[in-house]
Amino acid sequence: MRARRPEPSNILEAFGCRILGSLGEIDGALWNQFAGDHPALRHEFLLTLQETGCAAELSGWRPMHLALSEDGRDVGYLPLYLKSHSYGEYVFDWAWADAYERHGLHYYPKLLSAVPFTPVSGPRLLAHTPERRRRLIDAARALTHALGVSSFHCLLPDEDQARELEQAGLMLRSQVQFHWSNRGYADFEDFLAAMNHEKRKKIRQERRRIREAGIEFVQLDGHSATEADWRFFVQCYNHTYRMHHSTPYLNLDFFRRLGQRMPQAVLLVIARRGGVPLGAAFDLVGPRTLYGRYWGSLEYVPGLHFEACYYQAIEFCIARGLETFEGGAQGEHKLARGLTPCRTWSAHHLEHPQFASAVAEFLARESAGLEEYIDELAASAPFKTPQGQVPPT
């Protein structure tokens, strides 16, 4: 299998880089100096994914993180995986893979810089200077060529790093997520007061029906969540995947360990009726942002999803003074709940020149359609006055 070729260390040495087959090879504090405070980029988060088998070679996520060194010390990192599929990425390239296969070419394996199973934006080039970030990009492209794989992709970098990737020769792709912004709201009612009458009334009705159904919520962190809480949440999480005829990416061991290693960075919202749990949502907590991640329930209750995943999260942000709630990938229904469109980015390098040209043309067409989509969303904004703008291309 091509993915098992000897690692081309001599190629990477020219860039001052080496491959980390596991984040366990380095001190977590050193990685976190460059990862910053984003919870999904922390050493603890990524190492837990690997140690629990969720993002590991057997699951199609072979870690090949790049470490950049100068004078014998690490000065930057790039989270990087050799992928044998496109599951768990949220920036879809299945059509590209199909086109390769139709022409008798192999799209997999490919190199991917991303947070596994987590469509959150943020830095990917973990270095403090443009020159070092450029060396990480160039090393990743050189590694793509040396391994003989089809492509290198960087998913959901922040816009500044997306532009750096573009300047280095990668093709940019833009998509839309829905995020909530805190405008200094005093409480949830203050937030509702900023919305138009129709949307405000609908949200109040949804929340009232949940209360009338006798459902209450408890918000837990890693310190307060018990083994029973984690087992119940994973039961809900697995049930949701089964309902969609899919296979769960994460397991109980992952959530349990993450709660122990990053207790302040997890938010577990459990819905209970008569003291009996019936649904749960899991979020990641950063210093300024709450990242909505996973949810599930053991029975269908109208409005439970909106309350557990959005309204509880918004109340948490207001109480903590957090600036943003990222509601996850897709979902125009989030617009009516006070989340507004926000542009996200990905960057792509394809080794095959003809396919690279074809993808570039596709991205140009897709970008034009995205502008129309954003205009349509803006026309349906739920607020009395604009609450945010999508950055220009």
C-alpha positions as CSV (number, residue, x, y, z in Angstrom):
1,M,0.0,0.0,0.0
2,R,1.4,3.4,-0.9
3,A,0.7,4.8,2.5
4,R,3.3,2.5,4.0
5,R,6.2,3.8,2.0
6,P,9.3,4.8,4.0
7,E,8.9,8.4,5.3
8,P,11.0,10.7,3.0
9,S,12.9,12.3,5.9
10,N,15.6,13.6,3.5
11,I,13.0,15.6,1.6
12,L,11.6,17.2,4.8
13,E,15.1,18.0,6.2
14,A,15.5,20.6,3.5
15,F,12.6,22.5,5.1
16,G,13.7,21.9,8.7
17,C,10.8,19.5,9.3
18,R,10.3,16.0,10.6
19,I,7.2,13.8,10.9
20,L,5.5,13.0,14.2
21,G,3.8,9.7,14.0
22,S,2.2,10.5,17.3
23,L,1.8,13.6,19.4
24,G,3.0,11.4,22.3
25,E,6.5,12.0,20.9
26,I,6.6,15.6,22.1
27,D,5.8,17.5,25.3
28,G,2.2,18.7,25.1
29,A,3.1,22.0,26.6
30,L,5.4,22.6,23.7
31,W,2.7,21.9,21.1
32,N,0.2,24.1,23.0
33,Q,2.6,27.1,22.9
34,F,1.8,27.2,19.2
35,A,-1.7,25.8,19.2
36,G,-2.9,28.5,21.5
37,D,-6.2,28.3,23.4
38,H,-8.4,26.7,20.7
39,P,-9.7,23.6,22.5
40,A,-9.8,21.4,19.3
41,L,-6.2,22.1,18.5
42,R,-4.8,21.4,21.9
43,H,-2.3,18.6,22.3
44,E,-4.7,16.8,24.7
45,F,-7.6,16.8,22.2
46,L,-5.7,15.5,19.3
47,L,-3.7,13.0,21.3
48,T,-6.9,11.6,22.8
49,L,-8.4,11.1,19.4
50,Q,-5.4,9.0,18.4
51,E,-5.0,7.0,21.7
52,T,-8.7,6.0,21.7
53,G,-8.4,4.8,18.1
54,C,-10.8,7.4,16.7
55,A,-8.2,9.2,14.6
56,A,-5.5,6.6,14.1
57,E,-4.1,4.5,11.3
58,L,-6.6,1.7,11.6
59,S,-9.5,4.2,11.3
60,G,-8.0,5.7,8.1
61,W,-6.4,8.7,9.9
62,R,-2.6,8.0,10.0
63,P,-1.0,10.8,12.0
64,M,1.9,12.5,10.1
65,H,2.1,15.8,11.9
66,L,4.9,18.1,10.8
67,A,7.3,19.6,13.3
68,L,9.4,22.6,12.2
69,S,12.7,23.0,14.0
70,E,15.4,25.7,14.1
71,D,18.7,25.3,16.0
72,G,17.5,22.1,17.6
73,R,14.2,23.4,19.0
74,D,10.7,23.2,17.6
75,V,9.3,26.5,16.3
76,G,6.0,25.3,14.6
77,Y,3.7,22.4,13.9
78,L,1.2,21.4,11.3
79,P,-1.5,18.8,12.3
80,L,-1.5,16.4,9.4
81,Y,-3.0,13.0,8.5
82,L,-2.6,10.5,5.7
83,K,-6.2,9.7,4.9
84,S,-7.6,6.6,3.1
85,H,-11.1,8.0,2.8
86,S,-13.0,11.3,3.2
87,Y,-15.2,10.5,6.2
88,G,-15.3,12.9,9.1
89,E,-14.1,16.0,7.2
90,Y,-17.3,18.1,6.5
91,V,-15.7,19.7,3.4
92,F,-16.8,17.3,0.8
93,D,-14.6,16.1,-2.0
94,W,-16.3,12.8,-2.8
95,A,-17.0,14.0,-6.4
96,W,-13.3,14.7,-6.9
97,A,-12.5,11.2,-5.7
98,D,-15.1,9.7,-8.0
99,A,-13.7,11.6,-11.0
100,Y,-10.2,10.2,-10.2
101,E,-11.5,6.7,-10.0
102,R,-13.4,7.1,-13.3
103,H,-10.1,8.0,-15.0
104,G,-8.3,5.0,-13.5
105,L,-6.4,7.1,-10.9
106,H,-6.2,6.8,-7.2
107,Y,-7.4,9.8,-5.1
108,Y,-6.6,8.0,-1.8
109,P,-4.5,8.2,0.1
110,K,-4.3,12.0,0.5
111,L,-2.7,14.3,3.0
112,L,-5.1,16.3,5.2
113,S,-4.6,19.1,7.7
114,A,-7.8,19.3,9.8
115,V,-9.3,18.6,13.2
116,P,-10.8,15.1,12.8
117,F,-14.6,14.9,13.0
118,T,-14.8,18.6,14.1
119,P,-15.8,21.3,11.5
120,V,-14.4,24.2,13.6
121,S,-12.4,27.0,12.1
122,G,-9.1,28.2,13.4
123,P,-5.4,28.2,12.8
124,R,-3.9,25.1,11.2
125,L,-0.3,26.4,10.6
126,L,0.9,26.5,14.2
127,A,3.8,28.9,13.9
128,H,4.3,32.5,14.9
129,T,5.8,34.0,11.8
130,P,4.7,34.1,8.1
131,E,8.1,32.7,7.0
132,R,7.7,29.6,9.3
133,R,4.1,29.1,8.2
134,R,5.3,29.2,4.6
135,R,7.9,26.5,5.3
136,L,5.2,24.3,6.8
137,I,3.1,24.7,3.7
138,D,6.0,24.0,1.3
139,A,7.0,21.0,3.4
140,A,3.5,19.6,3.2
141,R,3.4,20.0,-0.6
142,A,6.9,18.4,-0.9
143,L,5.7,15.5,1.3
144,T,2.6,15.1,-1.0
145,H,4.9,14.7,-4.0
146,A,7.4,12.5,-2.2
147,L,4.8,10.1,-1.0
148,G,3.2,9.9,-4.4
149,V,-0.3,10.7,-3.0
150,S,-2.9,12.7,-4.9
151,S,-3.3,15.8,-2.9
152,F,-2.9,18.0,0.2
153,H,-5.8,19.7,1.8
154,C,-6.1,22.2,4.6
155,L,-9.7,22.4,6.0
156,L,-11.2,25.3,7.8
157,P,-8.2,27.5,8.5
158,D,-9.0,31.1,9.6
159,E,-9.1,33.6,6.8
160,D,-5.7,35.0,7.3
161,Q,-4.1,31.6,7.0
162,A,-6.3,30.7,4.1
163,R,-4.8,33.7,2.2
164,E,-1.3,32.5,3.1
165,L,-2.2,29.1,1.7
166,E,-3.5,30.8,-1.5
167,Q,-0.3,32.8,-1.8
168,A,1.6,29.6,-1.6
169,G,-0.2,28.3,-4.6
170,L,-3.2,26.3,-3.1
171,M,-6.7,26.7,-4.4
172,L,-9.2,28.3,-2.0
173,R,-12.7,27.0,-1.5
174,S,-15.3,29.0,0.4
175,Q,-18.4,27.6,2.2
176,V,-20.9,28.8,4.8
177,Q,-21.5,27.9,8.4
178,F,-23.9,29.5,10.9
179,H,-22.5,31.3,14.0
180,W,-24.1,33.2,16.8
181,S,-22.6,36.5,17.9
182,N,-22.9,38.0,21.4
183,R,-23.8,41.7,21.2
184,G,-23.4,42.2,24.9
185,Y,-26.8,40.7,25.7
186,A,-27.8,40.8,29.4
187,D,-29.8,37.6,29.1
188,F,-31.7,35.4,26.7
189,E,-34.7,37.8,26.6
190,D,-32.4,40.6,25.7
191,F,-31.2,38.5,22.8
192,L,-34.7,37.8,21.7
193,A,-35.6,41.5,21.8
194,A,-33.1,42.0,18.9
195,M,-35.1,39.6,16.7
196,N,-38.1,40.4,14.6
197,H,-41.5,39.6,16.1
198,E,-42.1,36.4,14.1
199,K,-38.8,34.7,15.0
200,R,-39.0,35.9,18.6
201,K,-42.5,34.4,19.0
202,K,-41.5,31.1,17.4
203,I,-38.5,30.7,19.8
204,R,-40.6,31.5,22.8
205,Q,-43.2,28.9,21.7
206,E,-40.6,26.3,21.2
207,R,-39.1,26.9,24.7
208,R,-42.5,27.0,26.4
209,R,-43.4,23.6,24.9
210,I,-40.3,22.0,26.2
211,R,-41.0,23.4,29.7
212,E,-44.7,22.2,29.5
213,A,-43.4,18.8,28.6
214,G,-41.6,18.7,32.0
215,I,-38.1,18.7,30.5
216,E,-35.3,20.4,32.5
217,F,-31.6,20.8,31.6
218,V,-28.4,20.4,33.5
219,Q,-25.1,21.8,32.3
220,L,-22.0,19.8,33.3
221,D,-18.2,20.1,32.7
222,G,-15.6,17.5,33.0
223,H,-15.4,17.8,36.7
224,S,-19.1,17.4,37.4
225,A,-20.0,14.8,34.7
226,T,-20.1,11.3,36.1
227,E,-19.4,8.0,34.4
228,A,-23.1,7.5,34.1
229,D,-23.5,10.9,32.4
230,W,-20.8,10.0,29.8
231,R,-22.3,6.6,29.2
232,F,-25.8,8.1,28.6
233,F,-24.4,10.8,26.3
234,V,-22.6,8.2,24.2
235,Q,-25.8,6.1,24.0
236,C,-27.6,9.2,22.6
237,Y,-24.7,9.9,20.2
238,N,-24.6,6.4,18.9
239,H,-28.4,6.4,18.5
240,T,-28.3,9.5,16.3
241,Y,-25.8,7.8,14.0
242,R,-27.9,4.7,13.8
243,M,-31.0,6.7,12.9
244,H,-29.0,8.1,10.0
245,H,-27.7,4.7,9.0
246,S,-24.2,5.7,9.8
247,T,-21.3,4.6,12.0
248,P,-20.2,6.7,15.0
249,Y,-16.7,8.2,14.7
250,L,-16.1,8.6,18.4
251,N,-16.3,6.3,21.4
252,L,-16.9,6.3,25.1
253,D,-13.2,6.2,25.9
254,F,-12.6,9.4,23.9
255,F,-15.3,11.4,25.7
256,R,-14.4,10.0,29.1
257,R,-10.7,10.8,28.7
258,L,-11.3,14.2,27.2
259,G,-13.5,15.1,30.2
260,Q,-10.6,14.1,32.5
261,R,-7.8,15.9,30.5
262,M,-9.7,19.1,29.5
263,P,-12.5,19.3,32.1
264,Q,-13.1,23.1,31.7
265,A,-13.2,22.8,27.9
266,V,-16.2,20.5,27.7
267,L,-19.9,21.3,28.2
268,L,-22.3,18.4,28.5
269,V,-26.0,19.4,28.4
270,I,-28.4,16.7,29.6
271,A,-32.2,16.9,29.2
272,R,-34.2,15.2,31.9
273,R,-37.8,14.6,32.5
274,G,-38.9,13.5,35.9
275,G,-35.2,13.0,36.7
276,V,-34.8,10.5,33.9
277,P,-32.4,11.6,31.1
278,L,-33.7,11.5,27.5
279,G,-31.2,13.6,25.5
280,A,-27.8,15.3,25.6
281,A,-25.6,17.7,23.7
282,F,-21.8,18.0,23.8
283,D,-19.9,21.3,23.2
284,L,-16.3,22.5,23.4
285,V,-15.6,25.6,25.4
286,G,-12.9,28.1,24.4
287,P,-12.0,31.4,26.1
288,R,-14.1,33.4,23.6
289,T,-16.0,30.8,21.6
290,L,-18.4,27.8,22.3
291,Y,-18.2,25.1,19.6
292,G,-21.4,23.1,19.2
293,R,-20.4,19.5,18.4
294,Y,-22.6,16.4,19.0
295,W,-26.1,15.6,20.2
296,G,-28.6,12.8,20.4
297,S,-31.8,11.7,22.2
298,L,-33.5,8.4,23.0
299,E,-36.9,9.6,22.0
300,Y,-38.3,12.3,19.7
301,V,-39.6,15.4,21.5
302,P,-40.6,18.4,19.2
303,G,-38.1,21.3,19.8
304,L,-35.7,19.3,22.0
305,H,-32.9,19.5,19.4
306,F,-33.2,23.3,19.2
307,E,-33.3,23.7,23.0
308,A,-30.4,21.4,23.8
309,C,-28.1,22.4,20.9
310,Y,-28.9,26.1,20.4
311,Y,-30.8,27.8,23.2
312,Q,-28.9,26.2,26.0
313,A,-25.6,27.0,24.2
314,I,-26.7,30.7,23.7
315,E,-27.7,31.0,27.3
316,F,-24.3,29.5,28.3
317,C,-22.4,32.0,26.1
318,I,-24.4,35.0,27.6
319,A,-23.8,33.8,31.1
320,R,-20.0,33.3,30.5
321,G,-19.6,36.4,28.3
322,L,-18.4,34.3,25.3
323,E,-18.3,36.2,22.0
324,T,-19.3,33.5,19.6
325,F,-21.2,30.2,19.3
326,E,-20.2,28.1,16.3
327,G,-23.3,25.9,15.6
328,G,-21.5,23.4,13.4
329,A,-21.7,22.5,9.7
330,Q,-24.7,23.2,7.5
331,G,-28.3,23.8,8.6
332,E,-30.4,26.8,7.3
333,H,-32.7,26.1,10.2
334,K,-30.1,27.7,12.4
335,L,-30.8,31.1,10.8
336,A,-34.3,31.2,12.4
337,R,-32.7,30.5,15.8
338,G,-30.4,33.6,15.7
339,L,-27.3,32.2,14.0
340,T,-26.1,34.1,11.0
341,P,-24.1,33.0,8.0
342,C,-20.3,33.1,8.3
343,R,-17.9,32.2,5.5
344,T,-15.4,29.4,6.0
345,W,-12.4,28.4,4.0
346,S,-10.4,25.4,2.8
347,A,-7.3,25.1,0.7
348,H,-6.4,22.4,-1.8
349,H,-3.3,21.2,-3.7
350,L,-3.8,18.5,-6.4
351,E,-0.7,16.9,-7.9
352,H,-2.3,16.0,-11.2
353,P,-2.2,19.2,-13.3
354,Q,-5.3,18.4,-15.4
355,F,-7.4,17.6,-12.4
356,A,-6.1,20.7,-10.6
357,S,-7.3,22.8,-13.5
358,A,-10.7,21.1,-13.6
359,V,-11.1,21.6,-9.8
360,A,-10.1,25.2,-10.2
361,E,-12.9,25.7,-12.7
362,F,-15.4,23.9,-10.4
363,L,-14.4,26.1,-7.5
364,A,-15.0,29.3,-9.6
365,R,-18.5,28.1,-10.5
366,E,-19.2,27.0,-6.9
367,S,-18.0,30.4,-5.6
368,A,-20.5,32.2,-7.9
369,G,-23.3,30.1,-6.6
370,L,-22.2,30.7,-3.0
371,E,-22.7,34.5,-3.5
372,E,-26.3,33.9,-4.5
373,Y,-26.8,31.6,-1.6
374,I,-25.5,34.2,0.9
375,D,-27.7,36.9,-0.6
376,E,-30.7,34.6,-0.1
377,L,-29.7,34.0,3.5
378,A,-29.3,37.8,4.1
379,A,-32.9,38.3,2.9
380,S,-34.1,35.9,5.6
381,A,-32.1,37.4,8.5
382,P,-34.1,37.1,11.8
383,F,-32.9,40.4,13.3
384,K,-34.5,43.8,13.3
385,T,-31.1,45.2,12.2
386,P,-28.1,43.4,10.6
387,Q,-26.2,41.3,13.2
388,G,-23.2,40.5,11.2
389,Q,-21.8,40.4,7.7
390,V,-20.2,37.6,5.7
391,P,-16.6,38.7,4.9
392,P,-16.1,39.5,1.2
393,T,-14.1,37.1,-1.0
